[in-house]
Each structure stands twice: as structure tokens, then as C-alpha cells.
Amino acid sequence: MQAHTTTGDYRESTKATVRLVLWTLAWAATLALAKFGPDLLWDPQQPVASWAAVAVNLAVGIGWIVAFTRFLQRVDELQRKVMQEALAISLGAG
């Protein structure tokens, strides 16, 4: 019974990791759209399109934060502790 629980935990962790990767890619894509869209895709004189791209980026960023929170809940305690300490150090250094 223990092996089944471990396998289930591993699958949940893997699913959370895949979701986090997808949200990260989506956020990076919307950030690129907001940054380069006015020059490459639409006229820079159209502020509505630029503001819409920024709004989409903001919404996807909120989705990324939720996905990261769920990811941290799914990983084991040691991995969570290591990540939180690394984030704290990088935030302090930044």
C-alpha cells in the first residue's frame, strides 16, 4: 500500500510540474507579445491592442502564481524547503 501512495504522490508532483511548465511558457509568450507586439504585429499607434496584451499578460501571470503555489503544495517537504530558501536568497540578493 505504501508503494501505491508513493506512486500517486509522484504522479501528482509530475502533473503539477507539467502544469507549471505550461503556465511558465504561456507567461513568457504573453510577455513577448506585450513587448514586441507593437513593433511587429500591430501599429504602435494602437494603444488598445497594447493594453490588451498587457492585460492578458497580467492574467496569465496570476495563473502562473496559482500554478506555482499548487506546485509547492505537491512537492515533498525537503524539495519545498530547498526551493523556498533558494527563492528567499535570490529575492534578497535581487
ZAKOLGU-952125 format. One record per residue: x, y, z of N, C-alpha, C in turn; residue in three letters; chain; residue number from 0. Coordinates in Angstrom, 1 decimal, decimal comma, padded with zeros to 4 digits, always signed. Each point is the difference from the previous one (the first is absolute). Last residue first. Layout:
<node n_east="X" n_north="Y" n_up="Z" ca_east="X" ca_north="Y" ca_up="Z" c_east="X" c_north="Y" c_up="Z" residu="ALA" chaine="A" num="NUM"/>
...
This chain:
<node n_east="+018,5" n_north="+040,0" n_up="-005,1" ca_east="-000,5" ca_north="+000,8" ca_up="-001,1" c_east="-000,5" c_north="+001,4" c_up="+000,5" residu="GLY" chaine="A" num="93"/>
<node n_east="+001,6" n_north="-003,3" n_up="+003,0" ca_east="+001,1" ca_north="+000,4" ca_up="-000,8" c_east="-000,5" c_north="+001,0" c_up="-001,1" residu="ALA" chaine="A" num="92"/>
<node n_east="-003,2" n_north="-002,1" n_up="+002,8" ca_east="+000,8" ca_north="+001,0" ca_up="+000,7" c_east="+001,1" c_north="+000,5" c_up="-000,8" residu="GLY" chaine="A" num="91"/>
<node n_east="-002,6" n_north="-003,2" n_up="-001,9" ca_east="-000,8" ca_north="+001,2" ca_up="+000,1" c_east="+000,8" c_north="+001,0" c_up="+000,8" residu="LEU" chaine="A" num="90"/>
<node n_east="+001,8" n_north="-004,2" n_up="-000,5" ca_east="+000,1" ca_north="+000,7" ca_up="-001,3" c_east="-000,9" c_north="+001,3" c_up="+000,1" residu="SER" chaine="A" num="89"/>
<node n_east="+000,1" n_north="-002,9" n_up="+003,8" ca_east="+001,3" ca_north="+000,5" ca_up="-000,3" c_east="+000,0" c_north="+000,9" c_up="-001,3" residu="ILE" chaine="A" num="88"/>
<node n_east="-004,0" n_north="-002,2" n_up="+001,1" ca_east="+000,3" ca_north="+001,0" ca_up="+001,0" c_east="+001,4" c_north="+000,7" c_up="-000,2" residu="ALA" chaine="A" num="87"/>
<node n_east="-001,2" n_north="-003,8" n_up="-002,6" ca_east="-000,8" ca_north="+001,2" ca_up="-000,4" c_east="+000,2" c_north="+001,1" c_up="+000,9" residu="LEU" chaine="A" num="86"/>
<node n_east="+002,0" n_north="-004,1" n_up="+001,1" ca_east="+000,6" ca_north="+000,6" ca_up="-001,2" c_east="-000,7" c_north="+001,2" c_up="-000,5" residu="ALA" chaine="A" num="85"/>
<node n_east="-001,9" n_north="-002,3" n_up="+003,6" ca_east="+001,2" ca_north="+000,6" ca_up="+000,4" c_east="+000,8" c_north="+000,6" c_up="-001,2" residu="GLU" chaine="A" num="84"/>
<node n_east="-003,9" n_north="-002,5" n_up="-000,9" ca_east="-000,4" ca_north="+001,3" ca_up="+000,7" c_east="+001,3" c_north="+000,7" c_up="+000,5" residu="GLN" chaine="A" num="83"/>
<node n_east="+000,5" n_north="-004,2" n_up="-002,0" ca_east="-000,4" ca_north="+001,0" ca_up="-001,0" c_east="-000,4" c_north="+001,3" c_up="+000,7" residu="MET" chaine="A" num="82"/>
<node n_east="+001,2" n_north="-003,7" n_up="+002,7" ca_east="+001,2" ca_north="+000,4" ca_up="-000,8" c_east="-000,4" c_north="+001,1" c_up="-001,0" residu="VAL" chaine="A" num="81"/>
<node n_east="-003,4" n_north="-002,0" n_up="+002,5" ca_east="+000,8" ca_north="+000,8" ca_up="+000,9" c_east="+001,2" c_north="+000,5" c_up="-000,8" residu="LYS" chaine="A" num="80"/>
<node n_east="-002,9" n_north="-002,9" n_up="-002,2" ca_east="-000,7" ca_north="+001,2" ca_up="+000,3" c_east="+000,9" c_north="+001,0" c_up="+000,8" residu="ARG" chaine="A" num="79"/>
<node n_east="+001,5" n_north="-004,4" n_up="-000,8" ca_east="+000,1" ca_north="+000,7" ca_up="-001,2" c_east="-000,7" c_north="+001,4" c_up="+000,2" residu="GLN" chaine="A" num="78"/>
<node n_east="-000,4" n_north="-003,0" n_up="+003,5" ca_east="+001,4" ca_north="+000,4" ca_up="-000,1" c_east="+000,2" c_north="+000,9" c_up="-001,3" residu="LEU" chaine="A" num="77"/>
<node n_east="-004,3" n_north="-001,9" n_up="+001,0" ca_east="+000,4" ca_north="+001,0" ca_up="+000,9" c_east="+001,4" c_north="+000,5" c_up="-000,2" residu="GLU" chaine="A" num="76"/>
<node n_east="-002,7" n_north="-001,9" n_up="-004,2" ca_east="+000,2" ca_north="-000,5" ca_up="+001,3" c_east="+000,6" c_north="+001,1" c_up="+000,9" residu="ASP" chaine="A" num="75"/>
<node n_east="-003,4" n_north="+001,2" n_up="-004,0" ca_east="+001,3" ca_north="-000,6" ca_up="+000,1" c_east="+000,3" c_north="-000,4" c_up="+001,5" residu="VAL" chaine="A" num="74"/>
<node n_east="-004,1" n_north="+002,2" n_up="-001,5" ca_east="+000,1" ca_north="-001,4" ca_up="-000,4" c_east="+001,3" c_north="-000,6" c_up="+000,1" residu="ARG" chaine="A" num="73"/>
<node n_east="-001,1" n_north="+004,6" n_up="+001,1" ca_east="-000,8" ca_north="-000,9" ca_up="+000,8" c_east="+000,2" c_north="-001,4" c_up="-000,3" residu="GLN" chaine="A" num="72"/>
<node n_east="+002,0" n_north="+003,4" n_up="-002,7" ca_east="+000,6" ca_north="-000,1" ca_up="+001,3" c_east="-000,7" c_north="-000,9" c_up="+001,0" residu="LEU" chaine="A" num="71"/>
<node n_east="-002,0" n_north="+000,8" n_up="-004,2" ca_east="+001,2" ca_north="-000,8" ca_up="-000,2" c_east="+000,8" c_north="-000,1" c_up="+001,4" residu="PHE" chaine="A" num="70"/>
<node n_east="-003,7" n_north="+002,8" n_up="-000,2" ca_east="-000,5" ca_north="-001,4" ca_up="-000,1" c_east="+001,2" c_north="-000,9" c_up="-000,1" residu="ARG" chaine="A" num="69"/>
<node n_east="+000,9" n_north="+004,6" n_up="-000,3" ca_east="-000,5" ca_north="-000,4" ca_up="+001,4" c_east="-000,4" c_north="-001,4" c_up="+000,1" residu="THR" chaine="A" num="68"/>
<node n_east="+001,1" n_north="+001,7" n_up="-004,2" ca_east="+001,2" ca_north="-000,2" ca_up="+000,8" c_east="-000,3" c_north="-000,3" c_up="+001,4" residu="PHE" chaine="A" num="67"/>
<node n_east="-003,5" n_north="+001,0" n_up="-003,0" ca_east="+000,6" ca_north="-001,3" ca_up="-000,4" c_east="+001,2" c_north="-000,2" c_up="+000,9" residu="ALA" chaine="A" num="66"/>
<node n_east="-002,1" n_north="+004,1" n_up="+000,5" ca_east="-000,8" ca_north="-001,1" ca_up="+000,5" c_east="+000,6" c_north="-001,3" c_up="-000,3" residu="VAL" chaine="A" num="65"/>
<node n_east="+002,1" n_north="+003,7" n_up="-001,8" ca_east="+000,1" ca_north="+000,0" ca_up="+001,4" c_east="-000,8" c_north="-001,1" c_up="+000,7" residu="ILE" chaine="A" num="64"/>
<node n_east="-000,5" n_north="+000,6" n_up="-004,7" ca_east="+001,3" ca_north="-000,5" ca_up="+000,4" c_east="+000,3" c_north="-000,1" c_up="+001,5" residu="TRP" chaine="A" num="63"/>
<node n_east="-003,9" n_north="+002,2" n_up="-001,6" ca_east="-000,1" ca_north="-001,4" ca_up="-000,2" c_east="+001,3" c_north="-000,8" c_up="+000,3" residu="GLY" chaine="A" num="62"/>
<node n_east="+000,1" n_north="+004,7" n_up="-000,1" ca_east="-000,8" ca_north="-000,4" ca_up="+001,2" c_east="-000,2" c_north="-001,6" c_up="-000,1" residu="ILE" chaine="A" num="61"/>
<node n_east="+002,0" n_north="+001,9" n_up="-003,7" ca_east="+000,9" ca_north="+000,1" ca_up="+001,1" c_east="-000,7" c_north="-000,4" c_up="+001,3" residu="GLY" chaine="A" num="60"/>
<node n_east="-002,6" n_north="+000,4" n_up="-003,9" ca_east="+000,8" ca_north="-001,2" ca_up="+000,0" c_east="+001,1" c_north="+000,0" c_up="+001,1" residu="VAL" chaine="A" num="59"/>
<node n_east="-002,6" n_north="+003,9" n_up="-000,4" ca_east="-000,9" ca_north="-001,2" ca_up="+000,3" c_east="+000,8" c_north="-001,3" c_up="+000,0" residu="ALA" chaine="A" num="58"/>
<node n_east="+002,3" n_north="+003,9" n_up="-001,4" ca_east="-000,3" ca_north="+000,1" ca_up="+001,4" c_east="-000,9" c_north="-001,2" c_up="+000,5" residu="LEU" chaine="A" num="57"/>
<node n_east="+000,9" n_north="+000,5" n_up="-004,6" ca_east="+001,2" ca_north="-000,4" ca_up="+000,7" c_east="-000,2" c_north="+000,0" c_up="+001,5" residu="ASN" chaine="A" num="56"/>
<node n_east="-003,5" n_north="+001,6" n_up="-002,7" ca_east="+000,1" ca_north="-001,5" ca_up="-000,1" c_east="+001,3" c_north="-000,5" c_up="+000,7" residu="VAL" chaine="A" num="55"/>
<node n_east="-000,6" n_north="+004,7" n_up="-000,2" ca_east="-001,0" ca_north="-000,6" ca_up="+000,9" c_east="+000,0" c_north="-001,6" c_up="-000,1" residu="ALA" chaine="A" num="54"/>
<node n_east="+002,9" n_north="+002,5" n_up="-002,9" ca_east="+000,4" ca_north="+000,1" ca_up="+001,4" c_east="-001,0" c_north="-000,6" c_up="+001,0" residu="VAL" chaine="A" num="53"/>
<node n_east="-001,2" n_north="+000,2" n_up="-004,5" ca_east="+001,1" ca_north="-000,9" ca_up="+000,1" c_east="+000,6" c_north="+000,0" c_up="+001,5" residu="ALA" chaine="A" num="52"/>
<node n_east="-003,3" n_north="+003,2" n_up="-001,2" ca_east="-000,6" ca_north="-001,4" ca_up="+000,0" c_east="+001,1" c_north="-001,0" c_up="+000,2" residu="ALA" chaine="A" num="51"/>
<node n_east="+001,3" n_north="+004,4" n_up="-000,6" ca_east="-000,5" ca_north="-000,2" ca_up="+001,3" c_east="-000,7" c_north="-001,3" c_up="+000,2" residu="TRP" chaine="A" num="50"/>
<node n_east="+001,7" n_north="+001,1" n_up="-004,2" ca_east="+001,1" ca_north="-000,1" ca_up="+000,9" c_east="-000,5" c_north="-000,3" c_up="+001,4" residu="SER" chaine="A" num="49"/>
<node n_east="-003,1" n_north="+000,9" n_up="-003,4" ca_east="+000,6" ca_north="-001,3" ca_up="-000,2" c_east="+001,1" c_north="-000,2" c_up="+001,0" residu="ALA" chaine="A" num="48"/>
<node n_east="-002,0" n_north="+004,2" n_up="-000,1" ca_east="-001,0" ca_north="-001,0" ca_up="+000,5" c_east="+000,6" c_north="-001,4" c_up="-000,1" residu="VAL" chaine="A" num="47"/>
<node n_east="+002,2" n_north="+003,9" n_up="-001,7" ca_east="+000,3" ca_north="-000,3" ca_up="+001,4" c_east="-001,0" c_north="-001,1" c_up="+000,6" residu="PRO" chaine="A" num="46"/>
<node n_east="+002,0" n_north="+001,6" n_up="-004,9" ca_east="-001,2" ca_north="-000,6" ca_up="+000,5" c_east="+000,2" c_north="-000,5" c_up="+001,5" residu="GLN" chaine="A" num="45"/>
<node n_east="+003,4" n_north="+001,9" n_up="-002,9" ca_east="-000,9" ca_north="+001,0" ca_up="+000,3" c_east="-001,3" c_north="-000,5" c_up="+000,5" residu="GLN" chaine="A" num="44"/>
<node n_east="+003,7" n_north="-002,7" n_up="-001,6" ca_east="+000,2" ca_north="+000,5" ca_up="+001,3" c_east="-001,0" c_north="+001,1" c_up="+000,4" residu="PRO" chaine="A" num="43"/>
<node n_east="-001,2" n_north="-004,1" n_up="-003,3" ca_east="+000,6" ca_north="+001,3" ca_up="-000,1" c_east="+000,2" c_north="+000,6" c_up="+001,4" residu="ASP" chaine="A" num="42"/>
<node n_east="+000,3" n_north="-005,3" n_up="-000,7" ca_east="-001,0" ca_north="+001,0" ca_up="-000,3" c_east="+000,7" c_north="+001,4" c_up="+000,1" residu="TRP" chaine="A" num="41"/>
<node n_east="+002,7" n_north="-004,0" n_up="+000,0" ca_east="-001,3" ca_north="-000,6" ca_up="-000,3" c_east="-001,1" c_north="+001,1" c_up="-000,3" residu="LEU" chaine="A" num="40"/>
<node n_east="+004,8" n_north="+000,9" n_up="+001,3" ca_east="+000,0" ca_north="-001,1" ca_up="-001,1" c_east="-001,4" c_north="-000,4" c_up="-000,4" residu="LEU" chaine="A" num="39"/>
<node n_east="+001,0" n_north="+003,5" n_up="+003,4" ca_east="+000,9" ca_north="+000,2" ca_up="-001,1" c_east="-000,1" c_north="-001,0" c_up="-001,2" residu="ASP" chaine="A" num="38"/>
<node n_east="-002,7" n_north="-000,2" n_up="+004,1" ca_east="-000,2" ca_north="+001,3" ca_up="-000,6" c_east="+000,9" c_north="+000,3" c_up="-001,2" residu="PRO" chaine="A" num="37"/>
<node n_east="+000,5" n_north="-004,2" n_up="+002,5" ca_east="-001,2" ca_north="+000,1" ca_up="-000,8" c_east="-000,2" c_north="+001,4" c_up="-000,6" residu="GLY" chaine="A" num="36"/>
<node n_east="+003,4" n_north="-001,6" n_up="+003,2" ca_east="+000,4" ca_north="+000,1" ca_up="-001,4" c_east="-001,2" c_north="+000,2" c_up="-000,9" residu="PHE" chaine="A" num="35"/>
<node n_east="-000,5" n_north="-000,3" n_up="+004,9" ca_east="+001,3" ca_north="+000,8" ca_up="-000,3" c_east="+000,2" c_north="+000,2" c_up="-001,5" residu="LYS" chaine="A" num="34"/>
<node n_east="-003,7" n_north="-002,7" n_up="+001,6" ca_east="-000,2" ca_north="+001,4" ca_up="+000,5" c_east="+001,2" c_north="+000,9" c_up="-000,3" residu="ALA" chaine="A" num="33"/>
<node n_east="+000,3" n_north="-004,6" n_up="-001,1" ca_east="-001,1" ca_north="+000,7" ca_up="-000,8" c_east="-000,2" c_north="+001,4" c_up="+000,4" residu="LEU" chaine="A" num="32"/>
<node n_east="+002,9" n_north="-002,7" n_up="+002,5" ca_east="+000,6" ca_north="+000,3" ca_up="-001,3" c_east="-001,0" c_north="+000,7" c_up="-000,9" residu="ALA" chaine="A" num="31"/>
<node n_east="-001,6" n_north="-001,6" n_up="+004,1" ca_east="+001,0" ca_north="+001,1" ca_up="+000,2" c_east="+000,6" c_north="+000,5" c_up="-001,3" residu="LEU" chaine="A" num="30"/>
<node n_east="-002,8" n_north="-003,8" n_up="-000,1" ca_east="-000,8" ca_north="+001,3" ca_up="+000,1" c_east="+000,9" c_north="+001,2" c_up="+000,4" residu="THR" chaine="A" num="29"/>
<node n_east="+002,1" n_north="-004,3" n_up="-000,3" ca_east="-000,5" ca_north="+000,4" ca_up="-001,3" c_east="-000,9" c_north="+001,3" c_up="+000,1" residu="ALA" chaine="A" num="28"/>
<node n_east="+001,8" n_north="-001,8" n_up="+004,0" ca_east="+001,1" ca_north="+000,5" ca_up="-000,8" c_east="-000,6" c_north="+000,4" c_up="-001,4" residu="ALA" chaine="A" num="27"/>
<node n_east="-003,0" n_north="-002,1" n_up="+002,9" ca_east="+000,3" ca_north="+001,3" ca_up="+000,5" c_east="+001,1" c_north="+000,6" c_up="-000,9" residu="TRP" chaine="A" num="26"/>
<node n_east="-001,2" n_north="-004,4" n_up="-000,9" ca_east="-001,1" ca_north="+000,9" ca_up="-000,4" c_east="+000,3" c_north="+001,5" c_up="+000,5" residu="ALA" chaine="A" num="25"/>
<node n_east="+003,0" n_north="-003,5" n_up="+001,3" ca_east="+000,1" ca_north="+000,3" ca_up="-001,5" c_east="-001,1" c_north="+001,0" c_up="-000,5" residu="LEU" chaine="A" num="24"/>
<node n_east="-000,2" n_north="-001,4" n_up="+004,5" ca_east="+001,2" ca_north="+000,8" ca_up="-000,2" c_east="+000,2" c_north="+000,3" c_up="-001,5" residu="THR" chaine="A" num="23"/>
<node n_east="-003,5" n_north="-002,9" n_up="+001,2" ca_east="-000,3" ca_north="+001,4" ca_up="+000,4" c_east="+001,2" c_north="+000,9" c_up="-000,2" residu="TRP" chaine="A" num="22"/>
<node n_east="+000,7" n_north="-004,6" n_up="-000,8" ca_east="-000,9" ca_north="+000,6" ca_up="-001,0" c_east="-000,4" c_north="+001,4" c_up="+000,4" residu="LEU" chaine="A" num="21"/>
<node n_east="+002,6" n_north="-002,4" n_up="+003,1" ca_east="+000,8" ca_north="+000,3" ca_up="-001,3" c_east="-000,9" c_north="+000,6" c_up="-001,0" residu="VAL" chaine="A" num="20"/>
<node n_east="-002,1" n_north="-001,4" n_up="+003,9" ca_east="+000,9" ca_north="+001,2" ca_up="+000,3" c_east="+000,8" c_north="+000,3" c_up="-001,3" residu="LEU" chaine="A" num="19"/>
<node n_east="-002,6" n_north="-003,9" n_up="-000,1" ca_east="-000,8" ca_north="+001,2" ca_up="+000,0" c_east="+000,8" c_north="+001,3" c_up="+000,2" residu="ARG" chaine="A" num="18"/>
<node n_east="+002,3" n_north="-004,1" n_up="+000,4" ca_east="-000,4" ca_north="+000,2" ca_up="-001,4" c_east="-000,9" c_north="+001,3" c_up="-000,1" residu="VAL" chaine="A" num="17"/>
<node n_east="+001,1" n_north="-001,4" n_up="+004,3" ca_east="+001,2" ca_north="+000,5" ca_up="-000,7" c_east="-000,3" c_north="+000,3" c_up="-001,4" residu="THR" chaine="A" num="16"/>
<node n_east="-003,3" n_north="-002,1" n_up="+002,6" ca_east="+000,2" ca_north="+001,4" ca_up="+000,4" c_east="+001,2" c_north="+000,6" c_up="-000,7" residu="ALA" chaine="A" num="15"/>
<node n_east="-000,8" n_north="-004,5" n_up="-000,7" ca_east="-001,0" ca_north="+000,8" ca_up="-000,6" c_east="+000,1" c_north="+001,4" c_up="+000,4" residu="LYS" chaine="A" num="14"/>
<node n_east="+002,9" n_north="-003,0" n_up="+002,1" ca_east="+000,3" ca_north="+000,2" ca_up="-001,5" c_east="-001,0" c_north="+000,8" c_up="-000,7" residu="THR" chaine="A" num="13"/>
<node n_east="-000,7" n_north="-001,0" n_up="+004,5" ca_east="+001,1" ca_north="+000,9" ca_up="-000,1" c_east="+000,3" c_north="+000,2" c_up="-001,5" residu="SER" chaine="A" num="12"/>
<node n_east="-003,2" n_north="-003,2" n_up="+001,0" ca_east="-000,5" ca_north="+001,3" ca_up="+000,3" c_east="+001,1" c_north="+001,1" c_up="-000,1" residu="GLU" chaine="A" num="11"/>
<node n_east="+001,2" n_north="-004,5" n_up="-000,5" ca_east="-000,8" ca_north="+000,4" ca_up="-001,1" c_east="-000,5" c_north="+001,4" c_up="+000,2" residu="ARG" chaine="A" num="10"/>
<node n_east="+002,3" n_north="-002,0" n_up="+003,5" ca_east="+000,9" ca_north="+000,3" ca_up="-001,1" c_east="-000,7" c_north="+000,5" c_up="-001,2" residu="TYR" chaine="A" num="9"/>
<node n_east="-002,5" n_north="-001,6" n_up="+003,7" ca_east="+000,6" ca_north="+001,3" ca_up="+000,3" c_east="+001,0" c_north="+000,5" c_up="-001,1" residu="ASP" chaine="A" num="8"/>
<node n_east="-001,9" n_north="-004,3" n_up="-000,4" ca_east="-001,1" ca_north="+001,1" ca_up="-000,1" c_east="+000,6" c_north="+001,3" c_up="+000,3" residu="GLY" chaine="A" num="7"/>
<node n_east="+002,8" n_north="-003,6" n_up="+000,7" ca_east="-000,2" ca_north="+000,1" ca_up="-001,4" c_east="-001,1" c_north="+001,1" c_up="-000,3" residu="THR" chaine="A" num="6"/>
<node n_east="+000,7" n_north="-001,2" n_up="+004,5" ca_east="+001,2" ca_north="+000,7" ca_up="-000,5" c_east="-000,1" c_north="+000,2" c_up="-001,5" residu="THR" chaine="A" num="5"/>
<node n_east="-003,3" n_north="-002,5" n_up="+002,0" ca_east="-000,1" ca_north="+001,4" ca_up="+000,5" c_east="+001,2" c_north="+000,8" c_up="-000,5" residu="THR" chaine="A" num="4"/>
<node n_east="-000,1" n_north="-004,6" n_up="-000,9" ca_east="-001,0" ca_north="+000,6" ca_up="-000,7" c_east="-000,2" c_north="+001,5" c_up="+000,4" residu="HIS" chaine="A" num="3"/>
<node n_east="+003,0" n_north="-002,7" n_up="+002,4" ca_east="+000,5" ca_north="+000,3" ca_up="-001,4" c_east="-001,0" c_north="+000,7" c_up="-000,8" residu="ALA" chaine="A" num="2"/>
<node n_east="-001,2" n_north="-001,5" n_up="+004,3" ca_east="+000,9" ca_north="+001,1" ca_up="+000,1" c_east="+000,5" c_north="+000,4" c_up="-001,4" residu="GLN" chaine="A" num="1"/>
<node n_east="-002,6" n_north="-003,9" n_up="+000,7" ca_east="-000,8" ca_north="+001,2" ca_up="+000,0" c_east="+000,9" c_north="+001,3" c_up="+000,0" residu="MET" chaine="A" num="0"/>
